[in-house]
Amino acid sequence: MDNNIFKQDRNSKMLLGEVYFWTDTVKDWKKIFSQTRYKTILIDTLRVLVKRKKIIVYAFVIMPNHLHLIWQMIETNGKEMPHASFNKYTSHQIFQDLKLNHPDALPYFKVSDGERNFRLWQRDPLAILLDTQDKLEQKIDYIHYNPLQVQWQLSEQPEDYEWSSARFYETGIDNFGFLTDYRNLL
């Protein structure tokens, strides 16, 4: 496998109709997605965007402080790209919950950048165009094996980690209601 695709310049731009590996990281690597309710917000938001035919999701994993997706932007959501809508909406929902249930955690996300008072996602998520089958399959393997890494140890087998598409590729059952098999692209 060619690991050079991990060394590309950081690029958060995505074009409609192309398939991308996308990594979005929580500000200061805070492990907010250790909480099930916040992972559920991400899942529900992806489901809505797929249902509205704004995106296609081929693979994903939600880690404690970041998210990996293989997805395709189909059409804009109003004037913005679907990934921007995803970030905006998930941030809003999570901050609403934090304000109500965990106000002591809000200062960790405080910013003074003129745009907003709080920031959930770090700026400049990583977007890598997946223009070959090898790149696509390498990234799917990377996503599905991420929870098994030494620093995480979230499961023993990829399909055992609940917050991933690995079980879908193992069994064909989409428990999330929004996944599309990447092999349909080939």
Contacts in CASP RR format, 6 or more apart in sequence:
PFRMAT RR
TARGET T0000
AUTHOR 0000-0000-0000
METHOD contacts of the structure
MODEL  1
MDNNIFKQDRNSKMLLGEVYFWTDTVKDWKKIFSQTRYKTILIDTLRVLV
KRKKIIVYAFVIMPNHLHLIWQMIETNGKEMPHASFNKYTSHQIFQDLKL
NHPDALPYFKVSDGERNFRLWQRDPLAILLDTQDKLEQKIDYIHYNPLQV
QWQLSEQPEDYEWSSARFYETGIDNFGFLTDYRNLL
1 134 0 8 1.000
1 138 0 8 1.000
2 134 0 8 1.000
2 138 0 8 1.000
5 128 0 8 1.000
5 135 0 8 1.000
5 138 0 8 1.000
5 139 0 8 1.000
8 128 0 8 1.000
10 124 0 8 1.000
10 126 0 8 1.000
11 126 0 8 1.000
11 127 0 8 1.000
11 128 0 8 1.000
12 123 0 8 1.000
12 124 0 8 1.000
12 125 0 8 1.000
12 126 0 8 1.000
12 127 0 8 1.000
13 127 0 8 1.000
14 20 0 8 1.000
14 22 0 8 1.000
14 73 0 8 1.000
14 81 0 8 1.000
14 83 0 8 1.000
14 127 0 8 1.000
15 73 0 8 1.000
16 73 0 8 1.000
16 74 0 8 1.000
16 75 0 8 1.000
16 76 0 8 1.000
16 81 0 8 1.000
17 72 0 8 1.000
17 73 0 8 1.000
17 74 0 8 1.000
18 72 0 8 1.000
18 73 0 8 1.000
18 129 0 8 1.000
18 131 0 8 1.000
19 58 0 8 1.000
19 70 0 8 1.000
19 71 0 8 1.000
19 72 0 8 1.000
19 129 0 8 1.000
19 130 0 8 1.000
19 131 0 8 1.000
19 136 0 8 1.000
19 182 0 8 1.000
19 185 0 8 1.000
20 69 0 8 1.000
20 70 0 8 1.000
20 71 0 8 1.000
20 72 0 8 1.000
20 73 0 8 1.000
20 127 0 8 1.000
20 128 0 8 1.000
20 129 0 8 1.000
20 130 0 8 1.000
21 68 0 8 1.000
21 69 0 8 1.000
21 70 0 8 1.000
21 126 0 8 1.000
21 127 0 8 1.000
21 128 0 8 1.000
21 130 0 8 1.000
21 135 0 8 1.000
21 139 0 8 1.000
21 142 0 8 1.000
21 143 0 8 1.000
22 68 0 8 1.000
22 69 0 8 1.000
22 70 0 8 1.000
22 71 0 8 1.000
22 83 0 8 1.000
22 125 0 8 1.000
22 126 0 8 1.000
22 127 0 8 1.000
22 128 0 8 1.000
23 66 0 8 1.000
23 67 0 8 1.000
23 68 0 8 1.000
23 69 0 8 1.000
23 125 0 8 1.000
23 126 0 8 1.000
24 66 0 8 1.000
24 67 0 8 1.000
24 69 0 8 1.000
24 87 0 8 1.000
24 121 0 8 1.000
24 122 0 8 1.000
24 125 0 8 1.000
25 65 0 8 1.000
25 66 0 8 1.000
25 67 0 8 1.000
25 121 0 8 1.000
25 122 0 8 1.000
25 125 0 8 1.000
26 32 0 8 1.000
26 33 0 8 1.000
26 65 0 8 1.000
26 66 0 8 1.000
26 120 0 8 1.000
26 121 0 8 1.000
26 122 0 8 1.000
27 108 0 8 1.000
27 109 0 8 1.000
27 111 0 8 1.000
27 119 0 8 1.000
27 120 0 8 1.000
27 121 0 8 1.000
27 122 0 8 1.000
28 108 0 8 1.000
28 122 0 8 1.000
29 65 0 8 1.000
29 66 0 8 1.000
30 65 0 8 1.000
30 108 0 8 1.000
30 109 0 8 1.000
31 64 0 8 1.000
31 65 0 8 1.000
32 38 0 8 1.000
32 64 0 8 1.000
32 65 0 8 1.000
32 94 0 8 1.000
32 105 0 8 1.000
32 120 0 8 1.000
33 39 0 8 1.000
33 42 0 8 1.000
33 62 0 8 1.000
33 63 0 8 1.000
33 64 0 8 1.000
33 65 0 8 1.000
33 66 0 8 1.000
33 67 0 8 1.000
33 163 0 8 1.000
34 64 0 8 1.000
37 97 0 8 1.000
38 94 0 8 1.000
38 97 0 8 1.000
39 62 0 8 1.000
39 163 0 8 1.000
41 90 0 8 1.000
41 93 0 8 1.000
41 94 0 8 1.000
41 97 0 8 1.000
42 62 0 8 1.000
42 67 0 8 1.000
42 90 0 8 1.000
43 62 0 8 1.000
43 163 0 8 1.000
43 176 0 8 1.000
45 86 0 8 1.000
45 89 0 8 1.000
45 90 0 8 1.000
45 93 0 8 1.000
46 55 0 8 1.000
46 57 0 8 1.000
46 60 0 8 1.000
46 69 0 8 1.000
46 86 0 8 1.000
46 176 0 8 1.000
46 178 0 8 1.000
47 176 0 8 1.000
47 177 0 8 1.000
47 178 0 8 1.000
49 55 0 8 1.000
49 77 0 8 1.000
49 82 0 8 1.000
49 85 0 8 1.000
49 86 0 8 1.000
50 56 0 8 1.000
50 57 0 8 1.000
50 177 0 8 1.000
50 178 0 8 1.000
51 178 0 8 1.000
52 77 0 8 1.000
53 74 0 8 1.000
53 75 0 8 1.000
54 73 0 8 1.000
54 74 0 8 1.000
54 75 0 8 1.000
54 76 0 8 1.000
54 77 0 8 1.000
54 82 0 8 1.000
54 85 0 8 1.000
55 71 0 8 1.000
55 72 0 8 1.000
55 73 0 8 1.000
55 74 0 8 1.000
55 82 0 8 1.000
55 86 0 8 1.000
56 71 0 8 1.000
56 72 0 8 1.000
56 74 0 8 1.000
56 180 0 8 1.000
57 69 0 8 1.000
57 70 0 8 1.000
57 71 0 8 1.000
57 165 0 8 1.000
57 178 0 8 1.000
57 179 0 8 1.000
57 180 0 8 1.000
58 70 0 8 1.000
58 71 0 8 1.000
58 72 0 8 1.000
58 136 0 8 1.000
58 140 0 8 1.000
58 165 0 8 1.000
58 179 0 8 1.000
58 180 0 8 1.000
58 181 0 8 1.000
58 182 0 8 1.000
58 185 0 8 1.000
59 68 0 8 1.000
59 69 0 8 1.000
59 70 0 8 1.000
59 139 0 8 1.000
59 140 0 8 1.000
59 143 0 8 1.000
59 144 0 8 1.000
59 165 0 8 1.000
59 169 0 8 1.000
59 179 0 8 1.000
59 182 0 8 1.000
60 67 0 8 1.000
60 68 0 8 1.000
60 69 0 8 1.000
60 70 0 8 1.000
60 71 0 8 1.000
60 143 0 8 1.000
60 164 0 8 1.000
60 165 0 8 1.000
61 67 0 8 1.000
61 68 0 8 1.000
61 143 0 8 1.000
61 144 0 8 1.000
61 146 0 8 1.000
61 147 0 8 1.000
61 161 0 8 1.000
61 163 0 8 1.000
61 164 0 8 1.000
61 165 0 8 1.000
61 166 0 8 1.000
62 163 0 8 1.000
62 164 0 8 1.000
63 146 0 8 1.000
63 147 0 8 1.000
63 152 0 8 1.000
63 154 0 8 1.000
64 152 0 8 1.000
68 139 0 8 1.000
68 142 0 8 1.000
68 143 0 8 1.000
68 146 0 8 1.000
70 130 0 8 1.000
70 136 0 8 1.000
70 139 0 8 1.000
70 140 0 8 1.000
70 143 0 8 1.000
70 182 0 8 1.000
73 81 0 8 1.000
73 82 0 8 1.000
73 83 0 8 1.000
74 82 0 8 1.000
75 82 0 8 1.000
76 82 0 8 1.000
77 84 0 8 1.000
77 85 0 8 1.000
80 88 0 8 1.000
83 125 0 8 1.000
87 120 0 8 1.000
87 121 0 8 1.000
87 125 0 8 1.000
90 120 0 8 1.000
90 121 0 8 1.000
91 118 0 8 1.000
91 119 0 8 1.000
91 120 0 8 1.000
91 121 0 8 1.000
94 120 0 8 1.000
95 106 0 8 1.000
95 109 0 8 1.000
95 118 0 8 1.000
95 120 0 8 1.000
98 105 0 8 1.000
98 106 0 8 1.000
98 109 0 8 1.000
99 106 0 8 1.000
106 118 0 8 1.000
109 118 0 8 1.000
109 119 0 8 1.000
109 120 0 8 1.000
110 117 0 8 1.000
110 118 0 8 1.000
111 117 0 8 1.000
111 118 0 8 1.000
111 119 0 8 1.000
113 119 0 8 1.000
128 135 0 8 1.000
128 139 0 8 1.000
130 136 0 8 1.000
130 139 0 8 1.000
133 186 0 8 1.000
136 182 0 8 1.000
136 185 0 8 1.000
140 169 0 8 1.000
140 182 0 8 1.000
143 164 0 8 1.000
143 165 0 8 1.000
143 166 0 8 1.000
144 158 0 8 1.000
144 164 0 8 1.000
144 165 0 8 1.000
144 166 0 8 1.000
144 169 0 8 1.000
145 158 0 8 1.000
146 152 0 8 1.000
146 164 0 8 1.000
147 154 0 8 1.000
147 155 0 8 1.000
147 158 0 8 1.000
147 161 0 8 1.000
147 163 0 8 1.000
147 164 0 8 1.000
148 154 0 8 1.000
148 155 0 8 1.000
148 156 0 8 1.000
148 157 0 8 1.000
148 158 0 8 1.000
148 161 0 8 1.000
154 161 0 8 1.000
155 161 0 8 1.000
158 164 0 8 1.000
158 166 0 8 1.000
158 170 0 8 1.000
159 166 0 8 1.000
159 167 0 8 1.000
159 169 0 8 1.000
159 170 0 8 1.000
159 171 0 8 1.000
160 167 0 8 1.000
165 176 0 8 1.000
165 179 0 8 1.000
167 173 0 8 1.000
167 175 0 8 1.000
168 174 0 8 1.000
168 175 0 8 1.000
168 176 0 8 1.000
168 179 0 8 1.000
168 181 0 8 1.000
169 181 0 8 1.000
172 181 0 8 1.000
END
